[in-house]
Amino acid sequence: MAEPRVFIDSSVLLAAFAGDAQAQRVVLAAARGRIRAVVSDWVAEEVTRALARRAPAIAPTVSLVLDALQADEVIVPTDEEAADYIGGEPIDGPMIAAAEEGDARYLVTCDPALLDRRQAIAKRHVQALTPAEAAARWR
């Protein structure tokens, strides 16, 4: 059976670098091959920018982790594709579009706005999970 394709958004990666154990478990599940991570260029750029500002000393580690997560596939939705997914905050569109365009069955996020819209996201055939839910699913 193939590993599930899981879109990991920037909030999860930032939480993992900040020491959140559940987010770290999601990253480890990808590193161990339990899931196939899908991360868009947009997410990678956001994480790189945020950590360069907040924690420049770990910049080399950030690029190594992002390289490992992106080794499978990098999905970049067009503006038109992202616009079709915007139902709440405009910032949510690219993540939902990237998850679907990357054939991800799951979207792991710490974003309460995305988690509050689970039913709407599920209509796109993507299940939104918290890092704790994802970590429990893919131990």
Buried (B, 14 or more C-beta within 10 A) or exposed (E): EEBBBBBBBBBBBBBBBEEBEBBBBBBBBBEEEBBBBBBBBBBBEBBBEBBEEEBEEEEEEBBEBBEBBBEBBBBBBEEEBBEBBBBBEEBBBBBBBBBBBBBBBBBBBBBEEBBEBEEBBEEBEBBBBBBBBBBEBBE
